[in-house]
Amino acid sequence: MGLAKYSKLIKDSYANDLRLRLAEWRRQPTVLKLEHPTLIYKARMLGYKAKQGIIVVRVRVKKGKFSRQRPNTGRRPKRMGTVRLSIKKNLRLIAEEKAQRKYPNLEVLNSYYVAEDGMYKWFEVILVDPYSTSIKSDKDLKWIYRNS
C-alpha cells in the first residue's frame, strides 16, 4: 500500500511523521546502534531487556530483485545469467547478517521489521554479548553463553 493511500486510512500527522522519520533514516548509516528500540513491545516479545550486554541496531536493506553484473562478451543474452534471478534468503536474514558483520563479537538474538519505503526496508536486530557477566547470570539468556 502506497504512502498516499496509507495517510488516508490514519491521521495525516502520523503519516507525515513517518515520512520525515524515513527521510532521516535514509541519510543515516546502513547499520546504526540505537539507545533503545523503536518498537519496545516487539523487542520485549523477542527477548530484549534493558541491561548491559544487549544492544539494538537498525539495519537498512535494499529492496528489489537481485541483480548480477552483466558479462562483457562470450554469451548470448539468454545465457548471460542476469535475468530471472531470485535470492534464496529473505531480507530479514540479510539484515541479521549485516549486523553480525558489523559486530562480530556479538550474537544475534532476534530481529523484527520496523518500516519500509519504495527503496529500502528497515529491521531492528537484537544483539547479545555472550561473555557479559549480566548475560551469564540471566536465567533466560545464559544459553547463549553456553552455545558460544
C-alpha positions in Angstrom: 0.0 0.0 0.0 1.4 3.4 -1.0 2.1 6.1 1.5 -0.7 8.4 0.0 -3.3 5.7 0.5 -1.9 4.9 3.9 -2.3 8.5 5.1 -6.0 8.5 4.2 -6.6 5.5 6.4 -5.0 7.0 9.5 -4.3 10.5 10.7 -2.3 12.7 8.3 0.0 13.7 11.2 1.2 10.2 11.7 1.9 9.6 8.0 3.7 12.9 7.8 5.8 12.0 10.9 6.6 8.6 9.3 7.6 10.3 6.1 10.0 12.6 7.9 11.4 9.7 10.0 12.1 7.6 7.0 13.8 10.6 5.2 16.1 10.9 8.3 16.8 7.2 8.4 17.8 7.2 4.7 20.6 9.6 5.5 21.9 7.5 8.4 24.4 4.6 8.0 23.2 1.2 7.0 23.8 -0.3 10.4 23.2 2.1 13.3 23.4 1.3 17.0 20.3 2.6 18.9 19.9 3.7 22.5 16.5 1.9 22.8 14.3 0.0 20.4 11.8 1.9 18.2 9.1 -0.7 18.9 9.7 -1.6 22.5 6.7 -4.0 22.8 8.0 -6.1 19.8 11.6 -6.1 21.1 10.4 -7.3 24.5 8.4 -10.1 22.9 11.6 -11.3 21.2 13.8 -11.3 24.3 15.1 -7.7 24.6 16.0 -6.5 28.1 17.4 -3.1 29.0 20.6 -4.4 30.5 24.3 -4.5 29.8 25.3 -6.9 27.1 22.3 -6.3 24.9 22.2 -3.8 22.1 19.7 -3.0 19.3 20.8 -1.9 15.9 18.7 -0.7 13.0 19.7 -2.2 9.6 18.7 -0.9 6.2 18.3 -3.4 3.4 17.7 -2.6 -0.2 14.5 -4.0 -1.7 14.0 -5.4 -5.1 15.4 -8.1 -7.3 18.8 -9.5 -7.0 21.0 -8.1 -9.8 24.2 -9.5 -11.2 26.7 -7.7 -13.3 26.4 -8.5 -17.0 29.4 -10.3 -18.6 31.2 -8.3 -21.3 31.3 -10.9 -24.1 31.1 -14.6 -25.0 27.5 -15.5 -24.3 24.2 -14.9 -26.0 21.8 -12.8 -23.9 19.7 -15.7 -22.8 22.7 -17.4 -21.2 24.2 -14.3 -19.5 22.7 -15.4 -16.2 21.4 -11.9 -15.3 17.6 -12.3 -15.6 15.1 -14.3 -13.6 17.4 -14.5 -10.6 15.9 -14.7 -7.1 17.7 -14.5 -3.9 17.3 -17.6 -1.6 17.4 -15.6 1.6 14.8 -13.2 2.9 15.6 -9.6 3.6 15.3 -10.1 7.4 18.1 -12.7 7.3 20.2 -10.4 5.2 19.7 -7.7 7.8 20.8 -10.0 10.6 23.9 -11.0 8.6 24.8 -7.3 8.1 24.5 -6.6 11.8 26.7 -9.7 12.6 29.4 -8.5 10.2 29.4 -5.0 11.8 29.5 -6.5 15.4 31.4 -9.8 15.1 31.8 -10.3 18.8 28.0 -10.3 19.4 25.4 -13.0 18.8 22.1 -12.3 17.0 19.2 -12.9 19.3 16.3 -11.9 17.1 15.1 -9.2 14.7 11.9 -7.6 13.6 10.5 -5.4 10.8 10.3 -1.6 11.5 9.4 0.3 8.3 9.9 0.5 4.6 9.7 2.9 1.7 10.0 2.4 -2.1 13.7 1.6 -2.0 14.6 0.2 1.5 13.3 -2.0 4.3 14.5 -1.4 7.9 14.8 -4.1 10.5 15.9 -3.8 14.1 18.3 -6.6 15.2 18.8 -7.5 18.9 22.4 -8.4 19.6 23.8 -10.1 22.8 27.3 -10.1 24.2 27.6 -13.8 25.2 30.6 -13.1 27.5 29.0 -10.3 29.5 28.5 -11.1 33.2 24.9 -9.9 33.2 24.1 -12.3 30.4 25.9 -15.2 32.1 23.8 -14.7 35.2 20.5 -14.1 33.4 18.3 -17.3 33.6 16.7 -16.5 30.2 19.8 -15.7 28.2 22.6 -17.8 29.7 22.1 -20.4 27.0 23.8 -18.0 24.6 26.9 -18.1 26.7 26.9 -21.9 26.8 26.4 -22.2 23.0 29.1 -19.8 22.0 
